[in-house]
Amino acid sequence: MESILVLTHTADTPTALTKASLEAITAGRDLSTRLDAPLTIGIVATEIPHAAVFPAATRILAVLDPALAQPRYSTDAAACETLCRAAQPTIVLAPGSSRFARIAAGVAHRLGGVIDTHITALAGSSNIEATRWLYRQRIEAVLHRDARPWFLLLDPGTHAPYSAAPDSISAAQAAIEPISVSLPAPRTTVTGYRSPNQSADTIRPDAKLLFVAGAGWTKKQPDGQLHTAEASALILNFLRATSASLGSSKSLVDQGSDGHSVLPFLTHMNQIGQTGSTPRHAKGLSTCCHGEEPHVVGWRFIAERRAISLDPNCGWTRGKADVVYIADAFAVIARLNELLAASKP
Ligand SMILES: Cc1cc2nc3c(=O)[nH]c(=O)nc-3n(C[C@H](O)[C@H](O)[C@H](O)COP(=O)(O)OP(=O)(O)OC[C@H]3O[C@@H](n4cnc5c(N)ncnc54)[C@H](O)[C@@H]3O)c2cc1C
């Protein structure tokens, strides 16, 4: 019989679990119901996350230590290994956060287990069927394994975050079992965060809207002139007003290395597509982008797609977007920014 452990960790505020951790709890709860298998939740934190709710009839283990305030391979791996040894699971689900993605394979190895990453769905009631995408989201594979323990790192954004359901209990009601751990003495000290570039501030995986800037923003406009500074201001104002995540086409981010007029806040980290990222947002708005296949393949998980392009024959109009506005994005975004500013209380 299977037994399931969901590994979770807290966010910057120690009182709350991360959204990706709550998604892993949903996945674990659903899987345990389907397999009729016991469910354990393991928490890596400095203190009990008081704001959390858990499915009832769940065993909850916590490794609590001040050293876990900061993500670090040695301490995080030791904490997760301790939780696994205490729970003795056959299946371990964990959020594919940068914190757990770094340690999960190492912990699986210490437990003599196996691991699969980027899991997007779990199905099956007698056998576990784990789904992931391969070859840049073009092929969907369903994986089975006999080896145990089987670690499955879940892609964030693929499950609904667990929230108070009728069968929930609060952290105060739950009998949380503290598990003692002997953490290795840290050899590294985190002194603060320094973003490698400004794009780190514009990439917001949890945003409802993805705003994509294409190379058209830095091309000569109908007046024969470049308007890069205006483009910068329009895009940044839109992002400030909507808290959207900023994506880019490859052509636009490549311009920086080619010495052309560029938008200074964009880097390759923003690139969406075949050789870029494949984010998950409820909506996407493409601007000044042609919508070619290597770009649009990165939109696979965007639920509702809209585009603003001057070209009525662009890729978006050929069935790749739900709505296409054949219009000047400079004018449309300027007007949108006015409306957004006016709608602010
Ligand atoms: C192996 C390979 C991998 C690739 N991987 C990627 C990838 O991961 N991501 C990616 O993005 N691309 C990728 N590409 C490149 C891709 O094929 C396209 O070249 C690129 O996406 C084009 O970028 P763009 O649409 O921004 O630029 P362009 O093709 O130059 O299009 C600019 C668009 O802006 C419009 N425009 C101009 N001014 C305005 C205005 N004022 N208002 C509205 N619209 C305006 C124009 O009409 C035009 O349609 C890859 C290519 C290859 C060969």
The ligand as an ORCA input file, in Angstrom:
! r2SCAN-3c Opt
* xyz 0 1
  C      15.496     27.575    -33.199
  C      14.729     28.848    -32.938
  C      14.287     29.089    -31.655
  C      13.583     30.259    -31.376
  N      13.137     30.473    -30.100
  C      12.393     31.560    -29.848
  C      11.866     31.791    -28.553
  O      12.074     31.024    -27.610
  N      11.123     32.898    -28.347
  C      10.877     33.809    -29.354
  O      10.198     34.808    -29.080
  N      11.372     33.616    -30.569
  C      12.134     32.515    -30.850
  N      12.643     32.364    -32.103
  C      12.520     33.477    -33.065
  C      11.144     33.571    -33.681
  O      11.076     32.723    -34.799
  C      10.862     35.020    -34.153
  O      11.948     35.440    -34.958
  C      10.709     36.034    -33.027
  O       9.750     35.551    -32.095
  C      10.203     37.344    -33.613
  O      10.089     38.278    -32.606
  P       9.045     39.478    -32.759
  O       7.732     38.928    -33.152
  O       9.097     40.292    -31.498
  O       9.715     40.381    -33.895
  P       9.266     40.690    -35.376
  O       9.133     39.432    -36.158
  O      10.226     41.709    -35.849
  O       7.818     41.290    -35.238
  C       7.577     42.575    -34.740
  C       6.100     42.817    -34.886
  O       5.772     44.079    -34.277
  C       4.729     44.656    -35.068
  N       4.714     46.088    -34.733
  C       5.646     47.023    -35.002
  N       5.247     48.222    -34.497
  C       4.053     48.020    -33.917
  C       3.123     48.869    -33.258
  N       3.364     50.188    -33.082
  N       1.983     48.344    -32.784
  C       1.702     47.014    -32.943
  N       2.541     46.165    -33.587
  C       3.697     46.671    -34.073
  C       5.130     44.333    -36.493
  O       3.983     44.420    -37.342
  C       5.634     42.905    -36.352
  O       4.572     41.990    -36.554
  C      13.342     31.205    -32.390
  C      13.787     30.924    -33.692
  C      14.462     29.771    -33.957
  C      14.929     29.514    -35.362
*
